[in-house]
Amino acid sequence: MPVEHFALHQYSNLEWSASTLISTLNHFPSVNSLFFRDCHPQFLHALTVTSLDQPCPGLRMLAIAEGTIPDDTLVSMARSRTKHSKDL
């Protein structure tokens, strides 16, 4: 059964790098929803799509709760994902 949902709760320290998170998620291409609760902003920033990298290409839903995500990080990530979306 493919993994479709992934949640990261209360992970605000930097012991686990954002690149490790993305590398882990890349092993599960069926992930289509992510939930971050009280997590460090680097994990959200790691979801930013570039011309060289598209982390979590199947992502359709992203939920963020109780985090201190800077507005520019959130806006930049959201714009990058919609700009590269084939569904739009």
Residue frames as a rotation matrix with the C-alpha (Angstrom) as fourth column:
MET 1
0.586 0.810 0.000 0.00
0.810 -0.586 0.000 0.00
0.000 0.000 -1.000 0.00
PRO 2
-0.187 -0.714 0.675 1.60
0.655 -0.603 -0.456 3.33
0.732 0.357 0.580 -1.03
VAL 3
-0.330 -0.020 -0.944 2.23
0.829 -0.485 -0.279 6.05
-0.452 -0.874 0.176 1.54
GLU 4
0.041 0.437 0.898 0.04
0.793 -0.561 0.237 9.06
0.608 0.703 -0.370 0.71
HIS 5
0.804 0.316 0.503 0.16
-0.049 -0.808 0.587 11.13
0.592 -0.497 -0.634 3.91
PHE 6
-0.120 -0.893 -0.434 3.12
0.763 0.197 -0.615 12.28
0.635 -0.405 0.658 5.98
ALA 7
0.852 0.402 0.337 3.07
0.080 -0.735 0.674 14.25
0.518 -0.547 -0.658 9.24
LEU 8
-0.316 -0.929 -0.192 5.91
0.599 -0.039 -0.799 15.90
0.735 -0.368 0.569 11.13
HIS 9
0.731 0.678 0.075 4.98
0.296 -0.414 0.861 17.05
0.615 -0.607 -0.504 14.64
GLN 10
0.965 -0.251 0.075 6.89
-0.199 -0.518 0.832 19.32
-0.170 -0.818 -0.550 16.99
TYR 11
0.408 -0.876 0.256 10.17
0.884 0.449 0.128 19.09
-0.227 0.174 0.958 15.20
SER 12
0.993 0.040 0.109 11.78
0.060 -0.981 -0.187 22.45
0.099 0.192 -0.976 15.69
ASN 13
0.396 -0.918 -0.029 15.40
-0.249 -0.138 0.958 21.51
-0.884 -0.372 -0.284 16.26
LEU 14
0.529 -0.253 -0.810 17.92
-0.847 -0.213 -0.487 21.06
-0.050 0.944 -0.327 13.50
GLU 15
-0.135 -0.602 0.787 19.16
-0.482 0.734 0.479 17.52
-0.866 -0.315 -0.389 14.24
TRP 16
-0.064 0.212 0.975 17.45
0.716 0.691 -0.103 16.23
-0.695 0.691 -0.196 11.11
SER 17
-0.781 -0.349 -0.518 18.24
-0.031 -0.806 0.591 18.34
-0.624 0.477 0.619 8.07
ALA 18
0.204 0.861 -0.465 15.70
-0.578 -0.278 -0.767 19.52
-0.790 0.426 0.441 5.53
SER 19
-0.169 -0.328 -0.929 17.65
-0.963 0.254 0.086 17.71
0.208 0.910 -0.359 2.82
THR 20
-0.983 -0.137 0.120 17.24
-0.167 0.938 -0.303 14.48
-0.071 -0.318 -0.945 4.80
LEU 21
-0.258 0.962 0.084 13.49
-0.127 0.052 -0.991 15.08
-0.958 -0.266 0.108 4.95
ILE 22
0.324 0.369 -0.871 13.27
-0.865 -0.256 -0.431 15.65
-0.382 0.893 0.236 1.20
SER 23
-0.598 -0.609 -0.521 15.49
-0.749 0.656 0.094 12.63
0.284 0.447 -0.848 0.52
THR 24
-0.860 0.343 0.378 13.18
0.015 0.756 -0.654 10.52
-0.510 -0.557 -0.656 2.69
LEU 25
0.088 0.968 -0.235 10.05
-0.291 -0.200 -0.935 11.85
-0.953 0.150 0.264 0.99
ASN 26
-0.069 -0.187 -0.980 11.57
-0.992 -0.091 0.087 11.14
-0.106 0.978 -0.179 -2.43
HIS 27
-0.966 -0.257 0.001 11.43
-0.257 0.966 0.033 7.44
-0.009 0.031 -0.999 -1.54
PHE 28
-0.450 0.888 0.096 7.65
0.625 0.391 -0.676 7.80
-0.637 -0.244 -0.731 -1.33
PRO 29
-0.997 -0.018 0.071 6.50
0.065 -0.655 0.752 9.43
0.033 0.755 0.655 -4.60
SER 30
-0.327 0.945 -0.021 2.87
0.637 0.237 0.734 8.66
0.698 0.227 -0.679 -3.75
VAL 31
-0.448 0.152 -0.881 2.85
0.770 -0.434 -0.467 11.22
-0.453 -0.888 0.078 -0.89
ASN 32
-0.306 0.417 0.856 0.19
0.663 -0.552 0.506 13.76
0.683 0.722 -0.107 -1.76
SER 33
0.682 0.499 0.535 -0.40
-0.020 -0.718 0.695 15.45
0.732 -0.484 -0.480 1.60
LEU 34
-0.415 -0.839 -0.353 1.95
0.564 0.067 -0.823 16.80
0.713 -0.541 0.446 4.23
PHE 35
0.783 0.601 0.160 1.15
0.207 -0.494 0.845 18.10
0.587 -0.628 -0.511 7.68
PHE 36
-0.409 -0.912 -0.040 3.68
0.466 -0.171 -0.868 20.14
0.785 -0.373 0.495 9.64
ARG 37
0.781 0.622 0.048 2.89
0.249 -0.381 0.890 21.04
0.573 -0.683 -0.453 13.23
ASP 38
0.900 -0.428 0.086 5.26
-0.320 -0.512 0.797 23.24
-0.297 -0.745 -0.597 15.21
CYS 39
0.549 -0.722 0.421 8.20
0.787 0.616 0.032 22.52
-0.282 0.314 0.907 12.91
HIS 40
-0.201 -0.746 -0.634 11.25
0.277 -0.665 0.694 24.55
-0.940 -0.036 0.340 11.95
PRO 41
0.550 0.470 -0.690 10.76
-0.416 -0.562 -0.715 26.76
-0.724 0.681 -0.113 8.84
GLN 42
-0.457 -0.806 -0.377 13.62
-0.760 0.135 0.635 25.00
-0.461 0.577 -0.674 7.02
PHE 43
-0.656 0.246 0.714 11.36
0.306 0.951 -0.046 22.00
-0.690 0.188 -0.699 6.41
LEU 44
0.507 0.861 -0.036 8.77
0.388 -0.265 -0.883 24.12
-0.770 0.434 -0.468 4.64
HIS 45
0.358 -0.467 -0.809 11.44
-0.705 -0.703 0.094 26.01
-0.612 0.536 -0.581 2.70
ALA 46
-0.643 -0.668 0.375 12.81
-0.315 0.677 0.666 22.66
-0.699 0.310 -0.645 1.48
LEU 47
-0.037 0.728 0.685 9.56
0.619 0.555 -0.556 22.14
-0.785 0.403 -0.471 -0.44
THR 48
0.315 0.096 -0.944 10.35
-0.451 -0.861 -0.238 25.08
-0.835 0.500 -0.228 -2.74
VAL 49
0.622 -0.028 0.783 10.43
0.615 0.637 -0.466 24.00
-0.485 0.771 0.413 -6.38
THR 50
0.035 -0.659 -0.751 13.34
-0.438 -0.686 0.581 25.10
-0.898 0.309 -0.313 -8.55
SER 51
0.502 0.098 -0.859 14.28
-0.864 0.103 -0.493 24.43
0.040 0.990 0.137 -12.14
LEU 52
-0.407 -0.771 -0.490 16.60
-0.678 0.614 -0.404 21.66
0.612 0.168 -0.773 -10.88
ASP 53
-0.974 0.021 -0.226 14.53
0.170 0.727 -0.665 20.14
0.150 -0.686 -0.712 -8.11
GLN 54
-0.211 0.956 0.205 10.86
-0.661 -0.294 0.690 19.41
0.720 0.010 0.694 -7.51
PRO 55
-0.980 -0.171 0.098 10.47
-0.183 0.601 -0.778 17.90
0.074 -0.781 -0.621 -4.06
CYS 56
-0.561 0.800 0.212 7.25
0.275 0.422 -0.864 15.96
-0.781 -0.427 -0.457 -3.48
PRO 57
-0.980 0.111 -0.168 5.94
-0.199 -0.411 0.890 16.30
0.029 0.905 0.425 -7.03
GLY 58
-0.497 0.841 -0.212 2.62
0.504 0.479 0.719 14.68
0.706 0.251 -0.662 -6.12
LEU 59
-0.806 0.140 -0.575 1.90
0.509 -0.332 -0.795 17.11
-0.302 -0.933 0.196 -3.27
ARG 60
-0.347 0.782 0.517 -1.69
0.511 -0.304 0.804 18.32
0.786 0.543 -0.294 -3.41
MET 61
0.757 0.617 0.215 -2.31
0.118 -0.452 0.884 19.36
0.643 -0.644 -0.415 0.21
LEU 62
-0.461 -0.872 -0.166 -0.02
0.468 -0.079 -0.880 21.07
0.754 -0.484 0.444 2.70
ALA 63
0.734 0.677 0.056 -1.19
0.257 -0.353 0.900 21.83
0.629 -0.646 -0.433 6.22
ILE 64
-0.493 -0.866 0.082 0.79
0.324 -0.270 -0.907 23.94
0.808 -0.420 0.413 8.67
ALA 65
0.696 0.718 -0.006 -0.17
0.242 -0.227 0.943 24.43
0.676 -0.658 -0.332 12.31
GLU 66
0.965 -0.185 -0.185 1.40
0.139 -0.236 0.962 26.21
-0.222 -0.954 -0.202 15.24
GLY 67
0.193 -0.944 0.268 4.52
0.979 0.202 0.004 27.13
-0.058 0.261 0.964 13.35
THR 68
0.468 -0.154 -0.870 6.50
0.064 -0.976 0.207 30.32
-0.881 -0.152 -0.447 13.11
ILE 69
-0.003 -0.381 0.924 6.96
0.950 0.288 0.122 30.36
-0.312 0.879 0.361 9.36
PRO 70
-0.566 -0.227 -0.792 8.13
0.069 -0.971 0.229 33.71
-0.821 0.075 0.565 7.98
ASP 71
0.475 0.846 -0.242 5.69
-0.132 -0.204 -0.970 35.14
-0.870 0.493 0.014 5.44
ASP 72
0.222 -0.439 -0.871 8.36
-0.948 -0.306 -0.087 35.36
-0.228 0.845 -0.484 2.73
THR 73
-0.822 -0.500 0.274 9.23
-0.454 0.865 0.215 31.66
-0.344 0.052 -0.937 3.14
LEU 74
-0.274 0.820 0.503 5.60
0.289 0.569 -0.770 30.61
-0.917 -0.066 -0.393 2.85
VAL 75
0.604 0.522 -0.602 4.85
-0.341 -0.514 -0.787 32.87
-0.720 0.681 -0.133 -0.12
SER 76
-0.156 -0.771 -0.617 8.04
-0.962 -0.024 0.273 31.87
-0.226 0.636 -0.738 -1.95
MET 77
-0.849 -0.140 0.510 7.33
-0.130 0.990 0.055 28.16
-0.513 -0.019 -0.858 -1.50
ALA 78
0.050 0.966 0.254 3.69
0.291 0.229 -0.929 28.50
-0.955 0.120 -0.270 -2.55
ARG 79
0.526 0.105 -0.844 4.55
-0.642 -0.601 -0.476 30.53
-0.557 0.793 -0.248 -5.65
SER 80
-0.517 -0.804 -0.294 7.23
-0.819 0.364 0.444 28.08
-0.250 0.470 -0.846 -6.70
ARG 81
-0.743 0.262 0.616 4.84
0.159 0.963 -0.218 25.14
-0.650 -0.064 -0.757 -6.44
THR 82
0.364 0.931 -0.014 2.01
0.233 -0.106 -0.967 26.80
-0.902 0.349 -0.256 -8.34
LYS 83
0.240 -0.384 -0.892 4.35
-0.814 -0.580 0.030 28.16
-0.528 0.719 -0.452 -11.02
HIS 84
-0.706 -0.640 -0.302 5.57
-0.706 0.606 0.366 24.64
-0.051 0.472 -0.880 -11.81
SER 85
-0.366 0.634 0.681 2.25
-0.147 0.684 -0.715 22.86
-0.919 -0.362 -0.157 -11.40
LYS 86
-0.999 0.034 -0.010 0.98
-0.001 0.256 0.967 21.04
0.036 0.966 -0.256 -14.47
ASP 87
-0.428 0.898 -0.101 -2.54
0.897 0.409 -0.170 21.03
-0.111 -0.164 -0.980 -13.03
LEU 88
-0.072 0.387 -0.919 -2.97
0.309 -0.868 -0.389 24.81
-0.948 -0.312 -0.057 -13.29
